[in-house]
Amino acid sequence: MAQKYPELGFYGLAGHADSSRELLDEVRDGEALGLGTCFISERYNKKEAATLCGAAAAVTDSITIETAATNHNTRHLMVTAGYARTMQSLSGGRFVLGLGRGITRLQDAFGMPHITTAQMEDAAQLLRRLFRGEVIFGHDGPAGTFPVLHLDSDLDEYLKLGMVAFGENTLKMCGRTFDEVVLHTYFADETTQRCVETVKSAAEQAGRDPDDVKVWSCFATIGDHIPEDKRLMKSVGRLATYLQGYGDLLVRTNGWDPAVLEAFRADEMVSSFRGGFDSVATTEQLEHIKTLIPDEWFEPSATGSAEQCADAVKNQLALGCDGVIMHGATPDELRPIIAAY
C-alpha cells in the first residue's frame, strides 16, 4: 500500500488514551487513509515508545513510524541503538528515531539530568557510527563515557534521526546533523517560517542539501465535527498543559506577552491544579482557563469546517514546512479533513 500523502502525519494515542491497544486501530486507519507517518510520543504510563513502535510496525506495511520524541538518556545508548536496530528490521526500514530535550520539571522530579544540545548531537553521531558497524572504543564526550560501544560488525545501514526542536541552537544543530525536525504546536506563522529558515540555512552551511532535512509543522487540527467538550480538551487543555510545562520558552519563542503567562500562573485554579490540564481537567475548568489565554494564542491551528481545516494545513506547507502533523486528532477524526484536502 503506497503512501498517498507522505507529507501528512498524525500522532498515535494523542493526549491520554484509555488503552494502549487503541494505537493498533489508529495506525491501521492512518495507513488506510494514505497518511505518511504515525508519530509516537512518550509518557511514562501507557505510552512507552519502544513498545508502541513495535506494535505499530507489526500491524502495518507502508506507513512510517517515528518517535517524537524519546530521550537519549532515559535508556543506555546501547539499548536505544538496539531498539532502533530492531525497529528497522521489524518495520522493513520504516522507522525514524526521533529524540528531544524533554521537560525539565519532570527531569528534576525524577532525578534525571537536564539534556543539552551538545549531548543530543554527540548521541546522534554515536548512533550513526554504530549503524555503520563501527566498534567505538573509549568515547568520552557530552553524551557520556563509554569504554566500548558496538552493535554488529556486519551492519552497514543508515538510521534516520529526527528531533523535536524549539530553540535556535537546537534548530541549527538539526540542520547540521538530523534528517527530520518536528516543530512545536501553536507556533505562530512568523515563528514557523523563522524556524524553517534556521534549519535549512544550517544544513546548507554544513554542506548538506537543505531538501534532505524534512521540517514538520506540528499543527493542532480540531475540526467542528468533533464534539465541543473534546475540542476544548484538544485546544485549551493542550495549550494550557504546554504553558504548565514550558510556558516561558513557548511565550518567548512566539514573542507573546509574558505578563499574560504570569497572570495565567497566578490564577487560583491554575496554581492549585494537580496534573496535566489535557488529561484531568473538567469542561468547566477548561472553560475558565480559556478566559485566561488570548484568542490569538490559539490562532495557529486548523479549526472550523473540514474545508477550512484542509486549507489551514496547506498553508503550513506554503510557509515552508515539508510536512504537517495534524496534531490532537485520530485518523477517524481526520477522515473528513483528508477528504477535503
C-alpha positions in Angstrom: 0.0 0.0 0.0 1.6 3.3 -1.1 1.6 6.4 0.9 -0.8 8.7 -0.8 0.0 11.7 1.4 3.7 11.3 2.5 3.6 15.0 3.6 0.9 14.3 6.2 1.2 12.7 9.6 -0.7 12.2 12.9 0.1 11.3 16.5 -0.9 7.9 17.8 -2.7 8.0 21.1 -2.8 11.8 21.0 -3.2 13.0 24.6 -4.3 10.4 27.1 -5.7 7.1 25.8 -7.8 4.7 27.8 -5.9 1.8 26.4 -2.6 1.4 24.6 -4.3 -1.0 22.2 -6.2 1.9 20.7 -3.0 2.6 18.7 -3.5 -0.6 16.7 -6.7 0.6 15.1 -5.4 4.2 14.8 -2.2 3.2 12.9 -4.1 0.9 10.6 -6.7 3.6 9.9 -4.0 6.2 9.2 -2.3 3.8 6.8 -5.6 3.2 5.0 -6.1 6.9 4.7 -2.7 7.2 3.0 -1.0 9.2 5.7 2.7 9.2 5.6 3.8 9.0 9.2 2.5 7.9 12.6 4.3 9.8 15.3 4.7 8.2 18.7 5.1 10.4 21.7 6.2 9.1 25.1 4.8 9.5 28.5 5.7 7.3 31.5 2.5 5.4 31.8 0.8 3.5 28.9 2.8 5.3 26.3 6.3 3.8 26.5 7.6 4.4 23.0 9.6 1.3 22.1 6.6 -1.0 22.9 4.2 1.2 20.9 6.5 1.4 17.9 6.9 -2.3 17.7 3.1 -2.8 17.9 2.6 -0.2 15.2 5.1 -1.8 12.9 3.6 -5.3 13.4 0.1 -4.3 12.1 1.1 -2.1 9.2 3.0 -2.3 5.9 3.8 1.1 4.5 3.3 3.9 7.0 6.5 5.4 8.6 6.8 5.2 12.4 8.6 7.9 14.2 9.2 8.7 17.8 8.6 12.4 18.6 10.1 12.1 21.0 12.0 9.9 23.3 15.2 11.0 25.1 18.7 9.7 24.5 19.4 9.4 28.3 16.4 7.5 29.6 17.9 4.3 28.3 21.5 3.3 27.9 22.7 4.3 24.5 23.2 0.7 23.5 19.6 -0.1 24.5 18.4 2.8 22.4 20.6 1.6 19.5 19.3 -1.9 19.8 15.7 -0.6 19.9 16.3 1.4 16.7 18.0 -1.6 15.0 15.2 -3.9 16.0 12.6 -1.4 14.7 14.4 -1.0 11.4 14.3 -4.8 10.9 10.8 -5.3 12.2 9.3 -2.5 10.0 11.4 -3.1 6.9 13.1 0.3 7.2 10.1 2.3 8.0 11.4 3.7 11.3 12.7 7.2 12.3 14.3 7.6 15.8 13.1 11.0 17.0 14.8 12.5 20.0 14.1 15.5 22.2 15.3 17.6 25.1 12.5 16.6 27.5 10.7 18.6 30.1 13.0 20.0 32.8 10.3 19.9 35.6 9.8 16.2 35.1 13.5 15.6 34.9 14.0 17.4 38.2 11.2 15.5 39.8 12.6 12.1 38.6 16.2 12.9 39.4 17.2 12.9 35.8 19.9 15.3 34.4 18.8 18.0 32.0 19.7 17.4 28.4 22.0 19.7 26.4 22.2 20.3 22.7 25.8 19.1 22.7 24.6 15.8 24.3 22.0 15.2 21.6 24.4 15.9 18.8 27.0 13.6 20.3 24.4 10.9 20.8 23.3 11.2 17.2 26.8 10.9 15.9 27.4 7.8 18.0 24.3 6.2 16.8 25.3 6.9 13.2 28.7 5.2 13.8 27.0 2.2 15.4 24.8 1.7 12.4 27.8 1.7 10.2 29.1 -1.3 12.1 31.9 0.5 14.0 33.4 -0.6 17.3 33.7 2.6 19.4 36.4 2.5 22.0 36.9 4.9 24.9 34.4 7.5 24.0 34.3 10.4 26.4 32.0 13.1 25.2 28.9 15.1 26.1 26.6 12.0 25.7 28.6 10.1 28.2 31.7 8.0 28.8 31.6 4.5 27.2 34.6 2.1 27.3 33.1 0.2 24.3 30.0 0.6 22.1 29.2 -1.9 19.3 26.1 -3.3 17.6 27.1 -5.6 14.8 30.3 -5.8 12.6 28.2 -6.8 9.6 25.9 -3.8 10.0 26.1 -1.0 7.4 22.8 0.9 7.5 21.6 4.5 7.7 19.5 5.3 10.7 17.1 8.2 10.0 17.1 10.5 13.0 14.5 13.2 14.0 14.5 15.9 16.6 11.7 17.8 18.3 13.2 21.3 18.4 12.4 24.8 19.8 15.4 27.0 20.3 17.7 28.5 17.7 20.8 26.5 18.7 18.9 23.2 18.6 17.4 24.0 15.2 20.8 24.8 13.8 22.1 21.5 15.2 19.2 19.7 13.5 20.2 21.3 10.2 23.8 20.0 10.6 23.1 16.5 11.9 19.5 15.3 11.8 17.2 14.2 9.0 13.8 15.4 10.3 12.7 18.2 12.6 9.4 18.4 14.4 8.4 21.9 15.4 6.1 22.7 18.2 2.3 23.1 18.3 0.9 26.6 18.4 3.8 28.2 16.6 2.8 31.5 15.0 3.3 31.7 11.2 6.2 34.0 11.7 7.8 31.6 14.2 7.3 28.7 11.8 8.9 30.5 8.9 11.8 31.6 11.0 12.4 28.0 12.3 12.3 26.5 8.8 14.8 29.1 7.6 17.1 28.4 10.5 17.1 24.7 9.9 17.6 24.9 6.1 20.3 27.6 6.4 22.2 25.5 8.9 22.0 22.5 6.6 23.4 24.4 3.7 26.2 25.9 5.8 27.1 22.3 6.8 27.4 21.3 3.2 24.1 19.4 3.2 21.2 19.7 0.7 18.6 21.6 2.7 15.9 19.5 1.0 17.4 16.5 2.8 16.2 17.8 6.1 12.5 17.5 6.4 10.8 20.0 8.7 7.4 19.0 10.1 4.8 21.5 11.4 3.1 20.1 14.4 -0.3 21.7 13.8 -3.3 21.4 16.1 -6.2 20.1 13.9 -9.5 20.3 15.6 -12.5 20.4 13.2 -16.0 21.5 14.1 -17.2 17.9 13.6 -15.6 17.0 16.9 -17.8 17.5 19.9 -17.3 20.7 21.7 -16.1 19.2 25.0 -13.4 17.3 23.2 -12.4 20.3 21.2 -11.9 22.2 24.5 -9.6 19.4 25.7 -7.7 19.2 22.5 -7.2 23.0 22.3 -7.5 24.7 25.6 -6.4 21.7 27.6 -3.4 21.1 25.4 -2.1 24.7 25.2 -2.6 25.1 28.9 -0.6 22.0 29.6 2.3 23.4 27.4 2.1 26.6 29.4 2.4 24.5 32.6 5.4 22.6 31.4 7.5 25.1 29.5 5.4 28.3 29.1 8.4 30.6 29.3 10.0 29.0 26.3 6.8 28.9 24.2 6.0 32.5 25.0 9.5 33.7 24.3 9.7 31.8 21.0 6.4 33.2 19.7 7.1 36.7 21.0 3.9 36.6 23.1 3.3 38.9 26.1 5.0 37.3 29.2 2.6 39.2 31.5 -0.2 37.0 30.2 1.7 33.9 31.2 2.3 35.4 34.7 -1.4 36.1 35.1 -2.2 32.6 33.9 0.1 31.0 36.5 -1.2 33.3 39.3 -4.8 32.3 38.7 -6.0 30.4 41.8 -7.4 27.4 39.9 -4.3 27.1 37.7 -1.8 27.4 40.6 -3.6 24.8 42.7 -4.2 22.4 39.8 -2.6 19.0 40.1 -1.8 17.1 36.9 -1.9 18.0 33.2 -4.9 20.0 32.1 -5.2 17.9 28.9 -5.7 14.7 30.9 -7.8 15.5 34.0 -9.4 19.0 33.7 -13.2 19.2 33.6 -15.1 21.0 30.9 -16.0 23.7 33.5 -12.3 24.1 34.4 -11.3 24.3 30.7 -13.9 27.0 30.1 -12.4 29.0 32.9 -8.8 28.5 31.6 -9.9 29.7 28.1 -10.7 33.1 29.6 -7.1 33.4 30.7 -5.5 32.8 27.3 -5.8 35.3 24.4 -7.6 34.2 21.3 -4.5 35.0 19.2 -2.6 32.2 21.0 -5.0 29.7 19.6 -4.9 31.0 16.1 -2.0 28.8 14.8 -4.3 25.8 14.4 -6.7 24.2 12.0 -10.3 24.8 13.1 -13.8 25.2 11.6 -15.2 23.1 8.7 -13.3 20.3 7.1 -12.5 22.5 4.2 -11.2 25.3 6.4 -9.0 22.8 8.3 -7.6 21.4 5.0 -6.8 25.0 3.8 -5.0 25.7 7.1 -3.0 22.5 6.7 -2.0 23.5 3.2 -0.9 26.9 4.5 1.7 25.3 6.7 3.2 23.8 3.6 3.1 27.3 2.0 5.1 28.6 5.0 8.0 26.4 4.0 7.3 23.2 6.0 7.9 19.9 4.2 5.2 18.1 6.2 2.3 18.7 8.6 1.4 16.6 11.6 -2.3 17.0 12.2 -2.0 17.0 15.9 -4.5 16.1 18.5 -6.9 14.1 16.3 -7.2 10.4 15.5 -7.3 9.2 11.9 -11.0 8.7 12.2 -11.4 12.3 13.3 -9.2 13.4 10.4 -11.2 11.5 7.8 -13.4 14.4 6.6 -10.4 16.8 6.6 -8.3 14.3 4.5 -11.3 14.1 2.1 -11.3 17.9 1.7 -7.5 18.0 1.4 
